[in-house]
């Protein structure tokens, strides 16, 4: 299903496990991992500061630009930020160049996973439930849907590999 030369892009809401599962998949496949949030922080500083100082729109433009640069045919695991798949252009690039996998979980599970880390997430605010529900139909357009509820990162990575490399 992945297709020759395609990487795997993990999409989903904050706390879905994209970074953790991405590391595990990269280990299992021997592919490089790019964590989009980490790459953006290396280039522009902490995400919270980027959003607070430059605004979410500027942050999303940087994110979209980096996604375009990573659509280069290299087989890699790409762990995206929670909002990356929301942008139509970014979603189109990811769908064209990667096997997209939505890591799904309930909002309650995501909040529990993030714990105190919620405070470091500038977009985990009073509109988080609305943002979560608005994004679900977009995440549902990913090629694969994998529930992370009650599963370890290793189990999730195994499920993805079963579907991508049967």
Buried (B, 14 or more C-beta within 10 A) or exposed (E): EBEEEBBBBBBBBBBBBBBBBBBBBBEBBEBEBBBBBBBBBEEBEBBBEBBEEBEBEEBBEBBBEBBEEBBEEEBBBBBBBBBBBBBEEBBEBBBEBBBBBBBBBEBEBBBEBBEEEBEEBBBBEEEBEEBBEEBEEBBEEBBBBBBBEEBEBEBBBBBBBEBBEE
